[in-house]
Amino acid sequence: MPKMKTKSGAKKRFKLTGTGKIKRKHAFKSHILTKKETKRKRNLTHAGLVDSSDKQRVKDMLVI
């Protein structure tokens, strides 16, 4: 049986924290920033955590 491969898109987007949570970045911060408010852009800068309902799906993509 061959080894399970990690989804390459997922390994670029998610990181595992020390406590086992999955860290992610916010969307909508890459371009067309002129129409977005400064407060909105500032809040999108900070990293977030993957919701518990999506956690297992992301773990399957990362083969954890």
CHARMM-style PDB file with segment names, atoms N, HN, CA, C and O in Angstrom:
ATOM      1  N   MET     1       0.845  -1.189   0.000  1.00  0.00      PROA
ATOM      2  CA  MET     1       0.000   0.000   0.000  1.00  0.00      PROA
ATOM      3  C   MET     1       0.891   1.254   0.000  1.00  0.00      PROA
ATOM      4  O   MET     1       1.767   1.377   0.856  1.00  0.00      PROA
ATOM      5  N   PRO     2       0.687   2.177  -0.934  1.00  0.00      PROA
ATOM      6  CA  PRO     2       1.522   3.384  -0.962  1.00  0.00      PROA
ATOM      7  C   PRO     2       1.178   4.335   0.184  1.00  0.00      PROA
ATOM      8  O   PRO     2       0.127   4.228   0.816  1.00  0.00      PROA
ATOM      9  N   LYS     3       2.085   5.255   0.426  1.00  0.00      PROA
ATOM     10  HN  LYS     3       2.939   5.342  -0.087  1.00  0.00      PROA
ATOM     11  CA  LYS     3       1.875   6.236   1.485  1.00  0.00      PROA
ATOM     12  C   LYS     3       0.777   7.217   1.082  1.00  0.00      PROA
ATOM     13  O   LYS     3       0.555   7.465  -0.103  1.00  0.00      PROA
ATOM     14  N   MET     4       0.091   7.773   2.089  1.00  0.00      PROA
ATOM     15  HN  MET     4       0.272   7.571   3.052  1.00  0.00      PROA
ATOM     16  CA  MET     4      -0.905   8.812   1.844  1.00  0.00      PROA
ATOM     17  C   MET     4      -0.185  10.110   1.521  1.00  0.00      PROA
ATOM     18  O   MET     4       0.804  10.448   2.171  1.00  0.00      PROA
ATOM     19  N   LYS     5      -0.665  10.837   0.531  1.00  0.00      PROA
ATOM     20  HN  LYS     5      -1.468  10.563   0.003  1.00  0.00      PROA
ATOM     21  CA  LYS     5      -0.043  12.102   0.181  1.00  0.00      PROA
ATOM     22  C   LYS     5      -0.850  13.262   0.762  1.00  0.00      PROA
ATOM     23  O   LYS     5      -2.081  13.235   0.779  1.00  0.00      PROA
ATOM     24  N   THR     6      -0.138  14.270   1.232  1.00  0.00      PROA
ATOM     25  HN  THR     6       0.861  14.292   1.218  1.00  0.00      PROA
ATOM     26  CA  THR     6      -0.751  15.501   1.716  1.00  0.00      PROA
ATOM     27  C   THR     6      -1.210  16.316   0.515  1.00  0.00      PROA
ATOM     28  O   THR     6      -0.519  16.366  -0.502  1.00  0.00      PROA
ATOM     29  N   LYS     7      -2.374  16.955   0.626  1.00  0.00      PROA
ATOM     30  HN  LYS     7      -2.936  16.914   1.452  1.00  0.00      PROA
ATOM     31  CA  LYS     7      -2.838  17.869  -0.428  1.00  0.00      PROA
ATOM     32  C   LYS     7      -1.927  19.090  -0.424  1.00  0.00      PROA
ATOM     33  O   LYS     7      -1.796  19.763   0.598  1.00  0.00      PROA
ATOM     34  N   SER     8      -1.300  19.379  -1.553  1.00  0.00      PROA
ATOM     35  HN  SER     8      -1.405  18.833  -2.383  1.00  0.00      PROA
ATOM     36  CA  SER     8      -0.292  20.437  -1.581  1.00  0.00      PROA
ATOM     37  C   SER     8      -0.897  21.821  -1.345  1.00  0.00      PROA
ATOM     38  O   SER     8      -0.230  22.707  -0.811  1.00  0.00      PROA
ATOM     39  N   GLY     9      -2.150  22.008  -1.738  1.00  0.00      PROA
ATOM     40  HN  GLY     9      -2.692  21.288  -2.172  1.00  0.00      PROA
ATOM     41  CA  GLY     9      -2.803  23.288  -1.468  1.00  0.00      PROA
ATOM     42  C   GLY     9      -3.055  23.498   0.010  1.00  0.00      PROA
ATOM     43  O   GLY     9      -2.974  24.623   0.503  1.00  0.00      PROA
ATOM     44  N   ALA    10      -3.362  22.419   0.722  1.00  0.00      PROA
ATOM     45  HN  ALA    10      -3.428  21.505   0.321  1.00  0.00      PROA
ATOM     46  CA  ALA    10      -3.648  22.518   2.157  1.00  0.00      PROA
ATOM     47  C   ALA    10      -2.384  22.771   2.961  1.00  0.00      PROA
ATOM     48  O   ALA    10      -2.421  23.505   3.949  1.00  0.00      PROA
ATOM     49  N   LYS    11      -1.273  22.184   2.560  1.00  0.00      PROA
ATOM     50  HN  LYS    11      -1.243  21.588   1.757  1.00  0.00      PROA
ATOM     51  CA  LYS    11      -0.045  22.376   3.339  1.00  0.00      PROA
ATOM     52  C   LYS    11       0.475  23.802   3.217  1.00  0.00      PROA
ATOM     53  O   LYS    11       1.222  24.266   4.079  1.00  0.00      PROA
ATOM     54  N   LYS    12       0.083  24.506   2.146  1.00  0.00      PROA
ATOM     55  HN  LYS    12      -0.524  24.129   1.446  1.00  0.00      PROA
ATOM     56  CA  LYS    12       0.469  25.909   1.999  1.00  0.00      PROA
ATOM     57  C   LYS    12      -0.430  26.832   2.816  1.00  0.00      PROA
ATOM     58  O   LYS    12      -0.027  27.947   3.147  1.00  0.00      PROA
ATOM     59  N   ARG    13      -1.638  26.385   3.146  1.00  0.00      PROA
ATOM     60  HN  ARG    13      -1.965  25.479   2.877  1.00  0.00      PROA
ATOM     61  CA  ARG    13      -2.626  27.268   3.766  1.00  0.00      PROA
ATOM     62  C   ARG    13      -2.824  27.062   5.264  1.00  0.00      PROA
ATOM     63  O   ARG    13      -3.304  27.968   5.945  1.00  0.00      PROA
ATOM     64  N   PHE    14      -2.467  25.901   5.789  1.00  0.00      PROA
ATOM     65  HN  PHE    14      -2.077  25.165   5.236  1.00  0.00      PROA
ATOM     66  CA  PHE    14      -2.739  25.589   7.190  1.00  0.00      PROA
ATOM     67  C   PHE    14      -1.468  25.198   7.924  1.00  0.00      PROA
ATOM     68  O   PHE    14      -0.572  24.569   7.360  1.00  0.00      PROA
ATOM     69  N   LYS    15      -1.407  25.591   9.218  1.00  0.00      PROA
ATOM     70  HN  LYS    15      -2.135  26.102   9.676  1.00  0.00      PROA
ATOM     71  CA  LYS    15      -0.300  25.190  10.081  1.00  0.00      PROA
ATOM     72  C   LYS    15      -0.907  24.621  11.361  1.00  0.00      PROA
ATOM     73  O   LYS    15      -1.963  25.063  11.812  1.00  0.00      PROA
ATOM     74  N   LEU    16      -0.229  23.643  11.933  1.00  0.00      PROA
ATOM     75  HN  LEU    16       0.630  23.284  11.568  1.00  0.00      PROA
ATOM     76  CA  LEU    16      -0.674  23.030  13.167  1.00  0.00      PROA
ATOM     77  C   LEU    16      -0.021  23.747  14.347  1.00  0.00      PROA
ATOM     78  O   LEU    16       1.188  23.975  14.337  1.00  0.00      PROA
ATOM     79  N   THR    17      -0.808  24.103  15.363  1.00  0.00      PROA
ATOM     80  HN  THR    17      -1.791  23.917  15.370  1.00  0.00      PROA
ATOM     81  CA  THR    17      -0.258  24.734  16.559  1.00  0.00      PROA
ATOM     82  C   THR    17       0.232  23.652  17.517  1.00  0.00      PROA
ATOM     83  O   THR    17       0.015  22.462  17.286  1.00  0.00      PROA
ATOM     84  N   GLY    18       0.882  24.068  18.575  1.00  0.00      PROA
ATOM     85  HN  GLY    18       1.058  25.034  18.763  1.00  0.00      PROA
ATOM     86  CA  GLY    18       1.417  23.127  19.548  1.00  0.00      PROA
ATOM     87  C   GLY    18       0.353  22.352  20.283  1.00  0.00      PROA
ATOM     88  O   GLY    18       0.588  21.224  20.714  1.00  0.00      PROA
ATOM     89  N   THR    19      -0.832  22.954  20.432  1.00  0.00      PROA
ATOM     90  HN  THR    19      -1.023  23.871  20.081  1.00  0.00      PROA
ATOM     91  CA  THR    19      -1.922  22.296  21.159  1.00  0.00      PROA
ATOM     92  C   THR    19      -2.822  21.475  20.247  1.00  0.00      PROA
ATOM     93  O   THR    19      -3.807  20.897  20.707  1.00  0.00      PROA
ATOM     94  N   GLY    20      -2.491  21.416  18.942  1.00  0.00      PROA
ATOM     95  HN  GLY    20      -1.691  21.885  18.568  1.00  0.00      PROA
ATOM     96  CA  GLY    20      -3.254  20.588  18.013  1.00  0.00      PROA
ATOM     97  C   GLY    20      -4.335  21.331  17.256  1.00  0.00      PROA
ATOM     98  O   GLY    20      -5.065  20.720  16.474  1.00  0.00      PROA
ATOM     99  N   LYS    21      -4.459  22.640  17.469  1.00  0.00      PROA
ATOM    100  HN  LYS    21      -3.866  23.136  18.104  1.00  0.00      PROA
ATOM    101  CA  LYS    21      -5.419  23.421  16.693  1.00  0.00      PROA
ATOM    102  C   LYS    21      -4.810  23.723  15.323  1.00  0.00      PROA
ATOM    103  O   LYS    21      -3.600  23.597  15.138  1.00  0.00      PROA
ATOM    104  N   ILE    22      -5.646  24.118  14.371  1.00  0.00      PROA
ATOM    105  HN  ILE    22      -6.629  24.219  14.521  1.00  0.00      PROA
ATOM    106  CA  ILE    22      -5.180  24.394  13.020  1.00  0.00      PROA
ATOM    107  C   ILE    22      -5.321  25.886  12.748  1.00  0.00      PROA
ATOM    108  O   ILE    22      -6.414  26.446  12.831  1.00  0.00      PROA
ATOM    109  N   LYS    23      -4.191  26.524  12.421  1.00  0.00      PROA
ATOM    110  HN  LYS    23      -3.303  26.069  12.354  1.00  0.00      PROA
ATOM    111  CA  LYS    23      -4.151  27.954  12.173  1.00  0.00      PROA
ATOM    112  C   LYS    23      -4.389  28.215  10.697  1.00  0.00      PROA
ATOM    113  O   LYS    23      -3.977  27.425   9.847  1.00  0.00      PROA
ATOM    114  N   ARG    24      -5.056  29.325  10.389  1.00  0.00      PROA
ATOM    115  HN  ARG    24      -5.391  29.967  11.079  1.00  0.00      PROA
ATOM    116  CA  ARG    24      -5.346  29.681   9.001  1.00  0.00      PROA
ATOM    117  C   ARG    24      -5.274  31.192   8.843  1.00  0.00      PROA
ATOM    118  O   ARG    24      -5.288  31.933   9.826  1.00  0.00      PROA
ATOM    119  N   LYS    25      -5.198  31.637   7.602  1.00  0.00      PROA
ATOM    120  HN  LYS    25      -5.187  31.036   6.803  1.00  0.00      PROA
ATOM    121  CA  LYS    25      -5.238  33.067   7.308  1.00  0.00      PROA
ATOM    122  C   LYS    25      -6.632  33.434   6.814  1.00  0.00      PROA
ATOM    123  O   LYS    25      -7.391  32.576   6.362  1.00  0.00      PROA
ATOM    124  N   HSD    26      -6.957  34.716   6.908  1.00  0.00      PROA
ATOM    125  HN  HSD    26      -6.341  35.412   7.276  1.00  0.00      PROA
ATOM    126  CA  HSD    26      -8.239  35.195   6.416  1.00  0.00      PROA
ATOM    127  C   HSD    26      -8.187  35.410   4.903  1.00  0.00      PROA
ATOM    128  O   HSD    26      -7.131  35.695   4.339  1.00  0.00      PROA
ATOM    129  N   ALA    27      -9.329  35.271   4.269  1.00  0.00      PROA
ATOM    130  HN  ALA    27     -10.187  35.040   4.727  1.00  0.00      PROA
ATOM    131  CA  ALA    27      -9.444  35.525   2.829  1.00  0.00      PROA
ATOM    132  C   ALA    27      -9.716  37.016   2.585  1.00  0.00      PROA
ATOM    133  O   ALA    27      -9.909  37.775   3.534  1.00  0.00      PROA
ATOM    134  N   PHE    28      -9.730  37.423   1.340  1.00  0.00      PROA
ATOM    135  HN  PHE    28      -9.573  36.806   0.569  1.00  0.00      PROA
ATOM    136  CA  PHE    28     -10.075  38.783   0.887  1.00  0.00      PROA
ATOM    137  C   PHE    28      -9.051  39.829   1.314  1.00  0.00      PROA
ATOM    138  O   PHE    28      -9.426  40.966   1.599  1.00  0.00      PROA
ATOM    139  N   LYS    29      -7.775  39.478   1.365  1.00  0.00      PROA
ATOM    140  HN  LYS    29      -7.470  38.555   1.133  1.00  0.00      PROA
ATOM    141  CA  LYS    29      -6.749  40.445   1.752  1.00  0.00      PROA
ATOM    142  C   LYS    29      -5.666  40.552   0.693  1.00  0.00      PROA
ATOM    143  O   LYS    29      -4.628  41.167   0.939  1.00  0.00      PROA
ATOM    144  N   SER    30      -5.883  39.963  -0.491  1.00  0.00      PROA
ATOM    145  HN  SER    30      -6.726  39.463  -0.691  1.00  0.00      PROA
ATOM    146  CA  SER    30      -4.800  39.911  -1.471  1.00  0.00      PROA
ATOM    147  C   SER    30      -4.827  41.057  -2.492  1.00  0.00      PROA
ATOM    148  O   SER    30      -3.768  41.561  -2.865  1.00  0.00      PROA
ATOM    149  N   HSD    31      -5.997  41.471  -2.945  1.00  0.00      PROA
ATOM    150  HN  HSD    31      -6.857  41.061  -2.642  1.00  0.00      PROA
ATOM    151  CA  HSD    31      -6.063  42.531  -3.955  1.00  0.00      PROA
ATOM    152  C   HSD    31      -7.411  43.234  -3.861  1.00  0.00      PROA
ATOM    153  O   HSD    31      -8.283  42.837  -3.089  1.00  0.00      PROA
ATOM    154  N   ILE    32      -7.565  44.287  -4.664  1.00  0.00      PROA
ATOM    155  HN  ILE    32      -6.856  44.609  -5.292  1.00  0.00      PROA
ATOM    156  CA  ILE    32      -8.743  45.175  -4.628  1.00  0.00      PROA
ATOM    157  C   ILE    32      -8.965  45.678  -3.195  1.00  0.00      PROA
ATOM    158  O   ILE    32     -10.033  45.493  -2.611  1.00  0.00      PROA
ATOM    159  N   LEU    33      -7.925  46.319  -2.650  1.00  0.00      PROA
ATOM    160  HN  LEU    33      -7.057  46.469  -3.125  1.00  0.00      PROA
ATOM    161  CA  LEU    33      -7.968  46.766  -1.264  1.00  0.00      PROA
ATOM    162  C   LEU    33      -8.428  48.219  -1.120  1.00  0.00      PROA
ATOM    163  O   LEU    33      -8.645  48.687  -0.003  1.00  0.00      PROA
ATOM    164  N   THR    34      -8.578  48.936  -2.238  1.00  0.00      PROA
ATOM    165  HN  THR    34      -8.402  48.556  -3.146  1.00  0.00      PROA
ATOM    166  CA  THR    34      -8.912  50.352  -2.142  1.00  0.00      PROA
ATOM    167  C   THR    34     -10.329  50.584  -1.643  1.00  0.00      PROA
ATOM    168  O   THR    34     -10.592  51.568  -0.952  1.00  0.00      PROA
ATOM    169  N   LYS    35     -11.241  49.688  -1.988  1.00  0.00      PROA
ATOM    170  HN  LYS    35     -11.027  48.889  -2.550  1.00  0.00      PROA
ATOM    171  CA  LYS    35     -12.634  49.880  -1.567  1.00  0.00      PROA
ATOM    172  C   LYS    35     -12.915  49.336  -0.164  1.00  0.00      PROA
ATOM    173  O   LYS    35     -14.012  49.528   0.360  1.00  0.00      PROA
ATOM    174  N   LYS    36     -11.941  48.663   0.447  1.00  0.00      PROA
ATOM    175  HN  LYS    36     -11.050  48.507   0.021  1.00  0.00      PROA
ATOM    176  CA  LYS    36     -12.146  48.090   1.779  1.00  0.00      PROA
ATOM    177  C   LYS    36     -11.676  49.061   2.851  1.00  0.00      PROA
ATOM    178  O   LYS    36     -10.660  49.739   2.697  1.00  0.00      PROA
ATOM    179  N   GLU    37     -12.432  49.114   3.933  1.00  0.00      PROA
ATOM    180  HN  GLU    37     -13.257  48.564   4.058  1.00  0.00      PROA
ATOM    181  CA  GLU    37     -12.099  50.020   5.032  1.00  0.00      PROA
ATOM    182  C   GLU    37     -10.810  49.574   5.723  1.00  0.00      PROA
ATOM    183  O   GLU    37     -10.461  48.394   5.715  1.00  0.00      PROA
ATOM    184  N   THR    38     -10.112  50.541   6.319  1.00  0.00      PROA
ATOM    185  HN  THR    38     -10.396  51.500   6.326  1.00  0.00      PROA
ATOM    186  CA  THR    38      -8.851  50.255   7.004  1.00  0.00      PROA
ATOM    187  C   THR    38      -9.046  49.265   8.139  1.00  0.00      PROA
ATOM    188  O   THR    38      -8.221  48.374   8.345  1.00  0.00      PROA
ATOM    189  N   LYS    39     -10.136  49.422   8.872  1.00  0.00      PROA
ATOM    190  HN  LYS    39     -10.806  50.145   8.705  1.00  0.00      PROA
ATOM    191  CA  LYS    39     -10.422  48.522  10.001  1.00  0.00      PROA
ATOM    192  C   LYS    39     -10.616  47.086   9.519  1.00  0.00      PROA
ATOM    193  O   LYS    39     -10.142  46.140  10.148  1.00  0.00      PROA
ATOM    194  N   ARG    40     -11.314  46.938   8.405  1.00  0.00      PROA
ATOM    195  HN  ARG    40     -11.699  47.707   7.894  1.00  0.00      PROA
ATOM    196  CA  ARG    40     -11.565  45.611   7.843  1.00  0.00      PROA
ATOM    197  C   ARG    40     -10.267  44.951   7.399  1.00  0.00      PROA
ATOM    198  O   ARG    40     -10.048  43.769   7.663  1.00  0.00      PROA
ATOM    199  N   LYS    41      -9.393  45.721   6.715  1.00  0.00      PROA
ATOM    200  HN  LYS    41      -9.571  46.681   6.501  1.00  0.00      PROA
ATOM    201  CA  LYS    41      -8.112  45.184   6.265  1.00  0.00      PROA
ATOM    202  C   LYS    41      -7.222  44.808   7.448  1.00  0.00      PROA
ATOM    203  O   LYS    41      -6.527  43.793   7.414  1.00  0.00      PROA
ATOM    204  N   ARG    42      -7.249  45.631   8.490  1.00  0.00      PROA
ATOM    205  HN  ARG    42      -7.813  46.455   8.518  1.00  0.00      PROA
ATOM    206  CA  ARG    42      -6.445  45.361   9.676  1.00  0.00      PROA
ATOM    207  C   ARG    42      -6.899  44.079  10.359  1.00  0.00      PROA
ATOM    208  O   ARG    42      -6.067  43.290  10.805  1.00  0.00      PROA
ATOM    209  N   ASN    43      -8.216  43.861  10.447  1.00  0.00      PROA
ATOM    210  HN  ASN    43      -8.892  44.503  10.085  1.00  0.00      PROA
ATOM    211  CA  ASN    43      -8.740  42.655  11.082  1.00  0.00      PROA
ATOM    212  C   ASN    43      -8.486  41.407  10.247  1.00  0.00      PROA
ATOM    213  O   ASN    43      -8.382  40.311  10.797  1.00  0.00      PROA
ATOM    214  N   LEU    44      -8.386  41.551   8.935  1.00  0.00      PROA
ATOM    215  HN  LEU    44      -8.471  42.442   8.487  1.00  0.00      PROA
ATOM    216  CA  LEU    44      -8.089  40.412   8.066  1.00  0.00      PROA
ATOM    217  C   LEU    44      -6.619  39.999   8.145  1.00  0.00      PROA
ATOM    218  O   LEU    44      -6.260  38.896   7.733  1.00  0.00      PROA
ATOM    219  N   THR    45      -5.767  40.885   8.676  1.00  0.00      PROA
ATOM    220  HN  THR    45      -6.058  41.781   9.011  1.00  0.00      PROA
ATOM    221  CA  THR    45      -4.341  40.593   8.775  1.00  0.00      PROA
ATOM    222  C   THR    45      -4.067  39.463   9.752  1.00  0.00      PROA
ATOM    223  O   THR    45      -3.205  38.619   9.504  1.00  0.00      PROA
ATOM    224  N   HSD    46      -4.798  39.443  10.865  1.00  0.00      PROA
ATOM    225  HN  HSD    46      -5.498  40.129  11.066  1.00  0.00      PROA
ATOM    226  CA  HSD    46      -4.524  38.488  11.933  1.00  0.00      PROA
ATOM    227  C   HSD    46      -4.967  37.082  11.540  1.00  0.00      PROA
ATOM    228  O   HSD    46      -5.980  36.897  10.865  1.00  0.00      PROA
ATOM    229  N   ALA    47      -4.197  36.113  11.972  1.00  0.00      PROA
ATOM    230  HN  ALA    47      -3.375  36.263  12.520  1.00  0.00      PROA
ATOM    231  CA  ALA    47      -4.518  34.712  11.693  1.00  0.00      PROA
ATOM    232  C   ALA    47      -5.689  34.266  12.557  1.00  0.00      PROA
ATOM    233  O   ALA    47      -5.917  34.802  13.641  1.00  0.00      PROA
ATOM    234  N   GLY    48      -6.425  33.283  12.065  1.00  0.00      PROA
ATOM    235  HN  GLY    48      -6.240  32.848  11.184  1.00  0.00      PROA
ATOM    236  CA  GLY    48      -7.549  32.724  12.804  1.00  0.00      PROA
ATOM    237  C   GLY    48      -7.357  31.231  12.978  1.00  0.00      PROA
ATOM    238  O   GLY    48      -6.330  30.676  12.589  1.00  0.00      PROA
ATOM    239  N   LEU    49      -8.348  30.589  13.563  1.00  0.00      PROA
ATOM    240  HN  LEU    49      -9.182  31.040  13.879  1.00  0.00      PROA
ATOM    241  CA  LEU    49      -8.313  29.141  13.741  1.00  0.00      PROA
ATOM    242  C   LEU    49      -9.418  28.509  12.912  1.00  0.00      PROA
ATOM    243  O   LEU    49     -10.468  29.114  12.692  1.00  0.00      PROA
ATOM    244  N   VAL    50      -9.176  27.295  12.458  1.00  0.00      PROA
ATOM    245  HN  VAL    50      -8.323  26.804  12.637  1.00  0.00      PROA
ATOM    246  CA  VAL    50     -10.176  26.547  11.703  1.00  0.00      PROA
ATOM    247  C   VAL    50     -11.293  26.152  12.665  1.00  0.00      PROA
ATOM    248  O   VAL    50     -11.026  25.713  13.784  1.00  0.00      PROA
ATOM    249  N   ASP    51     -12.529  26.307  12.234  1.00  0.00      PROA
ATOM    250  HN  ASP    51     -12.746  26.663  11.326  1.00  0.00      PROA
ATOM    251  CA  ASP    51     -13.686  25.969  13.059  1.00  0.00      PROA
ATOM    252  C   ASP    51     -13.722  24.468  13.352  1.00  0.00      PROA
ATOM    253  O   ASP    51     -13.229  23.656  12.570  1.00  0.00      PROA
ATOM    254  N   SER    52     -14.307  24.123  14.481  1.00  0.00      PROA
ATOM    255  HN  SER    52     -14.708  24.783  15.117  1.00  0.00      PROA
ATOM    256  CA  SER    52     -14.333  22.715  14.893  1.00  0.00      PROA
ATOM    257  C   SER    52     -15.097  21.836  13.913  1.00  0.00      PROA
ATOM    258  O   SER    52     -14.802  20.647  13.788  1.00  0.00      PROA
ATOM    259  N   SER    53     -16.087  22.415  13.209  1.00  0.00      PROA
ATOM    260  HN  SER    53     -16.326  23.381  13.310  1.00  0.00      PROA
ATOM    261  CA  SER    53     -16.846  21.629  12.236  1.00  0.00      PROA
ATOM    262  C   SER    53     -16.016  21.288  10.993  1.00  0.00      PROA
ATOM    263  O   SER    53     -16.309  20.306  10.310  1.00  0.00      PROA
ATOM    264  N   ASP    54     -14.991  22.081  10.694  1.00  0.00      PROA
ATOM    265  HN  ASP    54     -14.753  22.879  11.248  1.00  0.00      PROA
ATOM    266  CA  ASP    54     -14.136  21.831   9.531  1.00  0.00      PROA
ATOM    267  C   ASP    54     -12.820  21.163   9.898  1.00  0.00      PROA
ATOM    268  O   ASP    54     -12.047  20.794   9.015  1.00  0.00      PROA
ATOM    269  N   LYS    55     -12.559  21.003  11.185  1.00  0.00      PROA
ATOM    270  HN  LYS    55     -13.187  21.303  11.903  1.00  0.00      PROA
ATOM    271  CA  LYS    55     -11.256  20.526  11.649  1.00  0.00      PROA
ATOM    272  C   LYS    55     -10.893  19.152  11.076  1.00  0.00      PROA
ATOM    273  O   LYS    55      -9.766  18.953  10.623  1.00  0.00      PROA
ATOM    274  N   GLN    56     -11.827  18.215  11.092  1.00  0.00      PROA
ATOM    275  HN  GLN    56     -12.742  18.377  11.461  1.00  0.00      PROA
ATOM    276  CA  GLN    56     -11.539  16.859  10.619  1.00  0.00      PROA
ATOM    277  C   GLN    56     -11.264  16.843   9.117  1.00  0.00      PROA
ATOM    278  O   GLN    56     -10.411  16.092   8.645  1.00  0.00      PROA
ATOM    279  N   ARG    57     -11.991  17.676   8.369  1.00  0.00      PROA
ATOM    280  HN  ARG    57     -12.684  18.287   8.753  1.00  0.00      PROA
ATOM    281  CA  ARG    57     -11.776  17.748   6.922  1.00  0.00      PROA
ATOM    282  C   ARG    57     -10.369  18.230   6.592  1.00  0.00      PROA
ATOM    283  O   ARG    57      -9.708  17.696   5.701  1.00  0.00      PROA
ATOM    284  N   VAL    58      -9.920  19.253   7.329  1.00  0.00      PROA
ATOM    285  HN  VAL    58     -10.456  19.686   8.053  1.00  0.00      PROA
ATOM    286  CA  VAL    58      -8.576  19.792   7.095  1.00  0.00      PROA
ATOM    287  C   VAL    58      -7.521  18.781   7.527  1.00  0.00      PROA
ATOM    288  O   VAL    58      -6.492  18.636   6.866  1.00  0.00      PROA
ATOM    289  N   LYS    59      -7.771  18.079   8.635  1.00  0.00      PROA
ATOM    290  HN  LYS    59      -8.606  18.197   9.172  1.00  0.00      PROA
ATOM    291  CA  LYS    59      -6.818  17.054   9.097  1.00  0.00      PROA
ATOM    292  C   LYS    59      -6.679  15.933   8.064  1.00  0.00      PROA
ATOM    293  O   LYS    59      -5.589  15.394   7.873  1.00  0.00      PROA
ATOM    294  N   ASP    60      -7.775  15.589   7.404  1.00  0.00      PROA
ATOM    295  HN  ASP    60      -8.660  16.027   7.559  1.00  0.00      PROA
ATOM    296  CA  ASP    60      -7.717  14.559   6.358  1.00  0.00      PROA
ATOM    297  C   ASP    60      -6.887  15.036   5.163  1.00  0.00      PROA
ATOM    298  O   ASP    60      -6.158  14.254   4.553  1.00  0.00      PROA
ATOM    299  N   MET    61      -7.005  16.332   4.834  1.00  0.00      PROA
ATOM    300  HN  MET    61      -7.597  16.968   5.330  1.00  0.00      PROA
ATOM    301  CA  MET    61      -6.216  16.867   3.725  1.00  0.00      PROA
ATOM    302  C   MET    61      -4.731  16.917   4.065  1.00  0.00      PROA
ATOM    303  O   MET    61      -3.876  16.717   3.202  1.00  0.00      PROA
ATOM    304  N   LEU    62      -4.434  17.189   5.346  1.00  0.00      PROA
ATOM    305  HN  LEU    62      -5.129  17.351   6.047  1.00  0.00      PROA
ATOM    306  CA  LEU    62      -3.043  17.251   5.793  1.00  0.00      PROA
ATOM    307  C   LEU    62      -2.481  15.882   6.173  1.00  0.00      PROA
ATOM    308  O   LEU    62      -1.284  15.752   6.428  1.00  0.00      PROA
ATOM    309  N   VAL    63      -3.338  14.863   6.213  1.00  0.00      PROA
ATOM    310  HN  VAL    63      -4.311  14.969   6.006  1.00  0.00      PROA
ATOM    311  CA  VAL    63      -2.988  13.495   6.595  1.00  0.00      PROA
ATOM    312  C   VAL    63      -2.294  13.499   7.967  1.00  0.00      PROA
ATOM    313  O   VAL    63      -1.150  13.069   8.116  1.00  0.00      PROA
ATOM    314  N   ILE    64      -3.046  14.009   8.967  1.00  0.00      PROA
ATOM    315  HN  ILE    64      -3.975  14.358   8.846  1.00  0.00      PROA
ATOM    316  CA  ILE    64      -2.558  14.048  10.356  1.00  0.00      PROA
ATOM    317  C   ILE    64      -3.121  12.846  11.096  1.00  0.00      PROA
ATOM    318  OT1 ILE    64      -2.847  12.667  12.283  1.00  0.00      PROA
TER     319      ILE     64
END
